[in-house]
Amino acid sequence: MATDINKIAVIGAGSWGTALAISLAAGGQDVSLWARSSESAEVMRTERQNPTYLPNAIIPDSVFVTDNLEEAIEGRGVWLFATPSQAVRVVAGRVASHVTPEHILVSVAKGIENDTLLTTSGVLRDALPVVPANRVGVLYGPSHAEEVASAVPTAVVVSIPDLDLATHVQDLFMSVRLRVYVNCDLLGVEIAGSVKNVLAIATGICDGVGYGDNAKAALITRGLAEIKRLGAAMGAREQTFSGLAGIGDLVVTCMSRHSRNRYVGEQIGRGRSLDEIQAEMKMVAEGVKTAVSVHELAQRYSVEMPIAEAIYAILFRGLPPRAAVHDLMTRSAKQEHSLLDG
């Protein structure tokens, strides 16, 4: 069967994948949705709901739901990877024998692979090299699944090196309630969208220990400075971090009740262990594993990231949250806008 770049396969039926399938179908697009679990797929097919990951949202009848991955991608030229970031490589491997140079690969997973320190678009390029690099990108931005599924007005960015293809994906996803901008800085979009999850854990901890709005505002602002420094060291464009993928996504993830990463931080701030928190969660908080990758990237690029390092120490070295705050507050004085400040 020929590949049609006007047909979309959403690979992953978690909350975000389901929400995007709903949004695409509402906009009149031809979309399939792959669920890893046959039981989940059957529920979604018969009840047109995803009670595990996105309760109360209705999946339109036009969305083709299946647990057969080959069936989900057959004939569809746009593959949207909506699995957790650390699972992208495994899922990509499962579709490798079906991909062609004409496919467009888009990741909506936000994270940095632990072993390789690749962003998710980098993982896709590495795992599916038959697809030209300029046909691989991401769709990121401040976009909680619950709100997108409910048609709450939302704005995101698509970044694909081939501008014509980026514009094509923009057109596919654009609707009266989902506004899509094109951003040509793929690396910057991915660094911003991935590292902000680590900062969301920080603001959650702030809430958990009861530090209030002043501390959260400081964490968000200084956290953005850390993201900018890492992005600049890796070659991203500074203006990206002032846009939807940067400050937009950072604010919504750090402040929202929907944020899984903020929730993890809040529970840690209240004294619970990471293992206990993750054991009870149905969905993945990407910031936990991304904290490991950010720690490694900061060392690789000699970038000072004290907040991100504090989160790494809290999560994996047992540093008490209040001790981490004390360490941050008693660091030496800095200039706010110096590229070398912390």
Secondary structure, DSSP 4 states (H G I P E B T S, - for coil): ---EEEEEEEE--SHHHHHHHHHHHHTT-EEEEE-S-HHHHHHHHHHS-BTTTBTTPPPPTTSEEES-HHHHHTTEEEEEE-S-GGGHHHHHHHHGGG--TT-EEEE----B-TTT--BHHHHHHHH-TTS-GGGEEEEESS--HHHHHTT--EEEEEE-SSHHHHHHHHHHH--SSEEEEE-S-HHHHHHHHHHHHHHHHHHHHHHHHT--HHHHHHHHHHHHHHHHHHHHHHT--GGGGGSIIIIIHHHHHHH-TT-HHHHHHHHHHTT--HHHHHHH-SS--HHHHHHHHHHHHHHHTT---HHHHHHHHHHHH---HHHHHHHHHTSPP--SS-TT--
